[in-house]
């Protein structure tokens, strides 16, 4: 069978047509070998596979750049208490938006404890107690 790219170029007039004898005299392509398997690296699970919680991180961020520590800790399956009392109102809202996306993306939960304190819990952690914000109101007033 002819090269499809070559046939397209010939059809468009961008290449000279190859005589039929030349295609017939070419050796047949070798039998296709099985494609090489790529190595697969398992994703880091961190502490998400452990059913018990032996650690909770409390963070008092002062600026939005502190979100990296929160994300790395939460990604490792450790619950995070985020106290935003030392942040400005706009940065606190931005941090809550970030934390909401983080918990949503990793199938966790975010819960407001006080107006500026939030609990981020991974999917394997169950939080018991009454939820004040169960109807989906805004997280920050």
Helices and strands as residue ranges (DSSP letters): H 4-12, H 20-25, E 56-59, G 64-66, H 67-75, E 79-83, H 89-105, E 109-114, E 117-121
